[in-house]
Amino acid sequence: MTFELQHTDPKTNARAGVLTTDHGPIQTPIFMPVGTVGSVKGLTVRDLKEEVQAQIILGNTYHLYLRPGTEILQKAGGLHKFNGWDRPILTDSGGFQVFSLTGIRKLTEEGCTFRSHLDGSKHMFTPERVMDIERSIGADIMMALDECPPGTSDYTYAKKSLGLTNRWLDRCFARFNETEPLYGYHQSLFPIVQGCTFKDLRQQSAEFVASKDADGNAIGGLAVGEPAEVMYEMIEVVNDILPKDKPRYLMGVGTPANLLEGIERGVDMFDCVMPTRNGRNACLFTSDGIMNMRNKKWEDDFSPIDPLGTASVDTFYTKAYLHHLFKAQELLALEIASIHNLAFYLWLVGEARKHIIIGDFSSWKAGMMRRVTSRL
């Protein structure tokens, strides 16, 4: 995998680059739709390619491990062959999902024992086991197993957690380096910076992660309840240390405004379930602002969903029709809203890239922030 940094905004740390994998190139900054169980909810591969224009999607190691399981994925030839997506895929380590299973998991130095949310069966994730699972899934980018501590963690717990994450990272790299890809193409391992909202821990973690000289690096443990300004401060602290010639991935973030603020601070890659999850709940992110499609005000509004037309559904369907579909609880409403929101997110990072290259990102971002944060 290679990363070419093409342009840096003269007034900010915003960057435009190209990340090249064996499954194709990714223009950065980029947003990655989340395909938890190997599919982005309600969307076909054709939707993702033609409407959303996604360049890379995510798979979830925890969910894919439990169902369909690594045996099926290996028989299929990996997730790319299993779901028909022939562009890049990134898999998280499953750590966040496992650590969210409060009450049915136990954390030790060896790893994390947990019970499946599907049938209560007992399992264990160790750094080594997770690397093997991600090899079986066959993602182009594999994430290291880390502990994502609660956002409310005190300093003592955060420091202890970071020590465990660092030791696990060493084991992840050891296992990664002693194994080979299963399907004939290169896989990269990204380590994850942790440290909660404590500046010194974030600095220590970023330095440790940078020392691994990985193909790319991630920032985790943010957008978990801390104020947005604190999140932005932590991004700045970390990106001052992470190597500038490697892609930087901010995990699980977030709103359109979060993306613009992250890009301004030098983040290259984002993912979040928000566009699809909010879309299924009638919340649309548009070029004019945020809309709740269940509101009566849209009942007789026969204008396009979004005049910008980031996807064909934006101009083909009207606000009134989409409002009707949500009120009638039609499945089509969920599909239209999901396509629109993802297409808008991909349009937004694409526009950010254009303005970084042009050199007027700062002024463009100021106007765009007012638009994407307004409620209609």
C-alpha positions as CSV (number, residue, x, y, z in Angstrom):
1,M,0.0,0.0,0.0
2,T,1.2,3.5,-0.8
3,F,0.1,7.0,0.1
4,E,0.9,10.0,-2.0
5,L,0.3,13.4,-0.3
6,Q,-0.6,15.7,-3.2
7,H,-1.6,19.0,-1.6
8,T,-1.7,20.7,1.8
9,D,-3.9,23.7,2.4
10,P,-1.8,26.8,2.9
11,K,-3.8,28.1,5.9
12,T,-4.6,24.8,7.7
13,N,-3.4,21.3,8.0
14,A,-6.0,20.0,5.5
15,R,-4.5,17.5,3.1
16,A,-5.4,15.9,-0.2
17,G,-3.8,12.6,-1.2
18,V,-4.2,9.2,-2.9
19,L,-4.0,5.9,-0.9
20,T,-3.4,3.0,-3.3
21,T,-4.3,-0.6,-2.4
22,D,-4.3,-3.8,-4.4
23,H,-8.1,-3.3,-4.8
24,G,-7.7,0.2,-6.2
25,P,-7.0,3.8,-5.3
26,I,-8.7,6.0,-2.6
27,Q,-8.7,9.7,-3.0
28,T,-8.4,11.4,0.4
29,P,-9.9,12.9,2.4
30,I,-12.4,10.1,2.3
31,F,-15.5,8.9,4.1
32,M,-16.0,5.1,4.4
33,P,-19.6,3.7,4.6
34,V,-19.9,1.1,7.4
35,G,-20.9,-2.4,6.3
36,T,-21.1,-4.1,9.7
37,V,-22.0,-7.6,8.6
38,G,-20.5,-7.4,5.1
39,S,-23.3,-5.1,3.8
40,V,-24.1,-1.4,4.1
41,K,-27.7,-1.6,5.4
42,G,-30.3,-1.5,2.7
43,L,-27.9,-0.8,-0.1
44,T,-26.6,-2.9,-3.0
45,V,-23.1,-2.9,-4.4
46,R,-24.5,-1.0,-7.4
47,D,-26.0,1.6,-5.1
48,L,-22.6,2.1,-3.4
49,K,-20.7,2.4,-6.6
50,E,-23.1,4.4,-8.8
51,E,-25.2,6.4,-6.4
52,V,-22.9,6.9,-3.3
53,Q,-19.7,6.6,-5.3
54,A,-18.0,4.9,-2.4
55,Q,-14.3,4.1,-2.8
56,I,-13.9,1.9,0.3
57,I,-16.2,0.3,2.8
58,L,-15.8,-1.1,6.3
59,G,-16.5,-4.6,7.6
60,N,-16.9,-5.4,11.3
61,T,-14.6,-8.2,12.7
62,Y,-16.8,-9.0,15.7
63,H,-19.9,-9.4,13.7
64,L,-18.3,-11.2,10.7
65,Y,-16.5,-13.6,13.1
66,L,-19.8,-14.6,14.8
67,R,-21.8,-14.7,11.5
68,P,-21.1,-16.0,8.9
69,G,-17.8,-17.1,10.5
70,T,-14.3,-17.3,9.2
71,E,-14.8,-20.8,7.8
72,I,-17.5,-19.6,5.3
73,L,-15.4,-16.4,4.5
74,Q,-12.4,-18.5,3.7
75,K,-14.4,-20.9,1.5
76,A,-15.7,-17.9,-0.3
77,G,-12.2,-16.5,-0.9
78,G,-12.6,-13.6,1.6
79,L,-15.1,-10.8,2.1
80,H,-14.5,-9.2,-1.3
81,K,-15.7,-12.4,-3.1
82,F,-18.4,-13.1,-0.5
83,N,-20.2,-9.7,-0.8
84,G,-19.2,-8.8,-4.4
85,W,-17.3,-5.6,-3.5
86,D,-14.2,-5.4,-5.6
87,R,-12.9,-2.1,-4.2
88,P,-10.9,-1.6,-0.9
89,I,-12.2,-2.8,2.4
90,L,-11.2,-1.9,5.9
91,T,-12.0,-4.0,9.0
92,D,-12.0,-2.8,12.5
93,S,-10.7,-5.2,15.2
94,G,-14.0,-5.8,16.9
95,G,-12.6,-4.3,20.1
96,F,-15.1,-1.5,20.3
97,Q,-18.0,-3.9,20.0
98,V,-16.6,-6.4,22.5
99,F,-15.9,-3.7,25.1
100,S,-19.4,-2.4,24.6
101,L,-20.8,-5.7,25.9
102,T,-20.9,-4.5,29.5
103,G,-21.6,-7.4,31.8
104,I,-20.9,-10.2,29.4
105,R,-17.2,-9.7,28.8
106,K,-14.0,-10.0,30.9
107,L,-10.8,-8.1,30.1
108,T,-7.4,-9.7,31.0
109,E,-3.8,-9.3,29.8
110,E,-4.3,-12.2,27.5
111,G,-7.3,-10.7,25.8
112,C,-11.0,-10.3,26.2
113,T,-13.5,-13.1,26.9
114,F,-17.1,-12.3,25.9
115,R,-20.4,-13.9,25.2
116,S,-22.0,-13.6,21.8
117,H,-25.0,-11.3,21.7
118,L,-26.6,-13.8,19.3
119,D,-26.7,-17.0,21.3
120,G,-24.7,-16.4,24.5
121,S,-21.8,-18.6,23.4
122,K,-18.4,-17.9,24.9
123,H,-15.5,-16.6,22.9
124,M,-12.1,-14.9,23.3
125,F,-10.4,-12.2,21.3
126,T,-6.6,-12.0,21.7
127,P,-4.4,-9.8,19.6
128,E,-3.2,-13.0,17.8
129,R,-6.7,-14.3,17.3
130,V,-7.9,-11.0,15.9
131,M,-5.1,-10.9,13.4
132,D,-6.0,-14.4,12.2
133,I,-9.6,-13.4,11.9
134,E,-8.8,-10.3,9.9
135,R,-6.5,-12.4,7.6
136,S,-9.5,-14.7,7.0
137,I,-11.8,-11.7,6.2
138,G,-9.2,-10.4,3.8
139,A,-9.6,-6.7,4.3
140,D,-7.0,-4.4,2.6
141,I,-6.6,-2.5,5.9
142,M,-6.7,-4.4,9.2
143,M,-7.0,-2.6,12.5
144,A,-5.1,-3.6,15.7
145,L,-6.9,-4.8,18.7
146,D,-7.1,-2.1,21.4
147,E,-9.1,-1.3,24.4
148,C,-11.5,1.7,23.9
149,P,-12.0,3.0,27.4
150,P,-15.1,4.9,28.3
151,G,-15.0,8.6,27.7
152,T,-15.6,9.2,31.4
153,S,-12.5,7.2,32.4
154,D,-10.3,8.8,35.0
155,Y,-6.6,9.3,34.5
156,T,-5.5,6.2,36.4
157,Y,-7.8,3.9,34.3
158,A,-6.9,5.6,31.1
159,K,-3.2,5.2,31.7
160,K,-3.6,1.5,32.6
161,S,-5.8,0.9,29.6
162,L,-3.2,2.6,27.3
163,G,-0.4,0.3,28.7
164,L,-2.6,-2.7,27.8
165,T,-3.3,-1.4,24.3
166,N,0.4,-0.8,23.7
167,R,1.3,-4.4,24.8
168,W,-1.5,-5.7,22.6
169,L,-0.2,-3.7,19.7
170,D,3.2,-5.3,20.0
171,R,1.5,-8.7,19.8
172,C,-0.6,-7.7,16.9
173,F,2.4,-6.7,14.9
174,A,4.3,-9.9,15.9
175,R,1.4,-12.0,14.7
176,F,0.8,-9.9,11.5
177,N,4.5,-10.2,10.6
178,E,4.6,-14.0,11.1
179,T,1.5,-14.6,8.9
180,E,0.8,-14.1,5.2
181,P,-2.3,-12.8,3.4
182,L,-4.6,-15.7,2.3
183,Y,-5.9,-14.4,-1.0
184,G,-2.9,-13.2,-2.9
185,Y,-3.0,-9.4,-2.3
186,H,-1.4,-7.2,0.3
187,Q,-3.0,-6.3,3.6
188,S,-1.9,-3.4,5.9
189,L,-2.1,-3.2,9.6
190,F,-3.0,0.2,11.2
191,P,-2.3,0.8,14.9
192,I,-4.7,3.0,17.0
193,V,-3.9,6.0,19.2
194,Q,-5.7,5.9,22.5
195,G,-5.4,7.9,25.7
196,C,-8.9,9.3,26.3
197,T,-8.9,13.1,26.7
198,F,-5.6,13.3,28.5
199,K,-3.0,15.3,26.5
200,D,0.1,13.5,27.8
201,L,-1.4,10.1,27.3
202,R,-2.4,11.0,23.7
203,Q,1.1,12.2,23.1
204,Q,2.7,9.0,24.5
205,S,0.3,6.9,22.5
206,A,0.9,8.8,19.3
207,E,4.7,8.5,19.7
208,F,4.4,4.7,20.4
209,V,2.2,4.3,17.3
210,A,4.4,6.4,15.1
211,S,7.4,4.2,16.1
212,K,5.8,1.2,14.4
213,D,6.2,2.8,11.0
214,A,2.9,1.3,9.8
215,D,1.3,1.9,6.4
216,G,-1.2,4.2,8.2
217,N,-2.4,5.2,11.6
218,A,-5.7,5.6,13.4
219,I,-7.1,7.8,16.2
220,G,-9.6,6.0,18.4
221,G,-11.5,6.6,21.6
222,L,-13.0,9.9,20.5
223,A,-16.6,11.0,19.9
224,V,-17.6,8.9,22.9
225,G,-19.3,11.6,24.9
226,E,-16.6,14.3,25.3
227,P,-17.3,17.8,24.1
228,A,-16.5,18.4,20.4
229,E,-13.9,21.0,21.2
230,V,-12.0,18.5,23.4
231,M,-12.1,16.0,20.5
232,Y,-10.7,18.6,18.1
233,E,-7.9,19.4,20.6
234,M,-7.0,15.7,20.9
235,I,-6.8,15.4,17.1
236,E,-4.4,18.4,17.0
237,V,-2.2,16.9,19.7
238,V,-2.0,13.5,17.9
239,N,-1.6,14.8,14.4
240,D,1.4,17.0,15.5
241,I,3.1,13.7,16.2
242,L,1.8,11.1,13.7
243,P,3.9,11.0,10.5
244,K,2.8,13.4,7.8
245,D,3.5,11.0,5.0
246,K,1.1,8.3,6.2
247,P,-2.7,8.4,6.1
248,R,-4.5,9.3,9.4
249,Y,-7.9,7.7,10.1
250,L,-10.3,9.1,12.7
251,M,-12.5,6.3,13.8
252,G,-16.2,6.5,14.3
253,V,-16.6,10.2,13.5
254,G,-19.2,11.7,12.8
255,T,-21.4,14.6,11.7
256,P,-20.7,16.6,8.6
257,A,-19.3,19.4,10.8
258,N,-17.0,16.8,12.5
259,L,-15.7,15.8,9.2
260,L,-14.9,19.3,8.1
261,E,-13.2,20.1,11.5
262,G,-11.2,16.8,11.3
263,I,-10.1,17.5,7.7
264,E,-8.9,21.0,8.8
265,R,-6.7,19.3,11.4
266,G,-5.1,16.9,9.0
267,V,-7.4,13.8,9.1
268,D,-7.6,11.8,5.9
269,M,-10.1,9.0,6.6
270,F,-13.4,8.8,8.4
271,D,-16.2,6.3,9.1
272,C,-19.4,6.5,11.0
273,V,-22.8,4.7,11.1
274,M,-24.5,8.2,11.4
275,P,-25.5,8.8,7.8
276,T,-27.3,5.4,7.4
277,R,-28.6,5.2,11.0
278,N,-29.9,8.7,11.0
279,G,-31.3,8.3,7.5
280,R,-33.3,5.3,8.6
281,N,-34.7,7.5,11.3
282,A,-35.8,10.2,8.8
283,C,-32.9,12.6,9.4
284,L,-31.3,13.8,6.2
285,F,-28.1,15.8,5.9
286,T,-28.3,18.1,2.9
287,S,-26.4,21.0,1.3
288,D,-28.9,23.4,2.9
289,G,-29.0,21.8,6.3
290,I,-30.5,19.1,8.4
291,M,-34.1,17.9,7.7
292,N,-36.4,15.7,9.8
293,M,-38.5,14.1,7.0
294,R,-41.4,13.3,9.4
295,N,-42.1,16.9,10.0
296,K,-45.4,18.1,8.6
297,K,-43.7,21.1,6.9
298,W,-42.5,18.7,4.2
299,E,-46.0,17.3,3.5
300,D,-46.7,19.5,0.5
301,D,-43.1,20.5,-0.5
302,F,-42.7,19.2,-4.0
303,S,-39.2,20.4,-4.4
304,P,-36.3,17.9,-4.8
305,I,-34.9,16.2,-1.7
306,D,-31.7,18.1,-2.3
307,P,-31.3,20.4,-5.3
308,L,-27.6,19.7,-5.3
309,G,-28.3,16.3,-6.7
310,T,-25.4,14.3,-5.1
311,A,-27.3,11.2,-6.0
312,S,-30.1,10.6,-8.5
313,V,-32.6,10.0,-5.7
314,D,-32.1,13.7,-4.7
315,T,-33.7,15.1,-7.8
316,F,-36.0,12.2,-8.8
317,Y,-37.9,12.2,-5.5
318,T,-39.5,15.1,-3.7
319,K,-39.5,16.0,-0.1
320,A,-43.3,15.5,0.0
321,Y,-43.0,11.9,-1.4
322,L,-40.2,11.0,1.1
323,H,-42.2,12.4,3.9
324,H,-45.1,10.2,2.8
325,L,-43.0,7.1,2.7
326,F,-41.7,7.7,6.2
327,K,-45.2,8.3,7.5
328,A,-46.4,5.1,5.7
329,Q,-43.4,3.2,7.1
330,E,-42.4,2.1,3.7
331,L,-39.0,0.4,3.3
332,L,-38.2,2.5,0.3
333,A,-37.9,5.5,2.6
334,L,-35.0,3.9,4.4
335,E,-33.2,3.1,1.2
336,I,-33.7,6.6,-0.3
337,A,-32.5,8.3,2.9
338,S,-29.5,6.0,3.3
339,I,-28.4,6.6,-0.3
340,H,-28.8,10.3,0.0
341,N,-27.0,10.7,3.3
342,L,-24.0,8.6,2.2
343,A,-23.8,10.3,-1.2
344,F,-23.9,13.7,0.6
345,Y,-21.0,12.6,2.9
346,L,-19.0,11.5,-0.1
347,W,-19.8,14.7,-1.9
348,L,-18.7,16.7,1.1
349,V,-15.3,15.1,1.5
350,G,-14.9,15.3,-2.3
351,E,-15.6,19.0,-2.3
352,A,-13.2,19.5,0.6
353,R,-10.5,17.8,-1.5
354,K,-11.2,20.1,-4.5
355,H,-10.9,23.2,-2.3
356,I,-7.7,21.9,-0.7
357,I,-6.2,21.5,-4.2
358,I,-7.5,24.9,-5.3
359,G,-6.1,26.5,-2.1
360,D,-9.3,28.1,-0.7
361,F,-10.3,25.4,1.8
362,S,-10.6,27.8,4.7
363,S,-13.1,30.2,3.2
364,W,-15.1,27.3,1.6
365,K,-15.2,25.5,5.0
366,A,-16.5,28.6,6.8
367,G,-19.5,28.9,4.5
368,M,-20.1,25.1,4.4
369,M,-20.1,24.9,8.2
370,R,-23.0,27.3,8.4
371,R,-25.0,25.3,5.9
372,V,-24.4,21.8,7.3
373,T,-25.1,22.8,10.9
374,S,-28.4,24.6,10.3
375,R,-31.7,22.9,10.9
376,L,-34.5,23.3,8.4
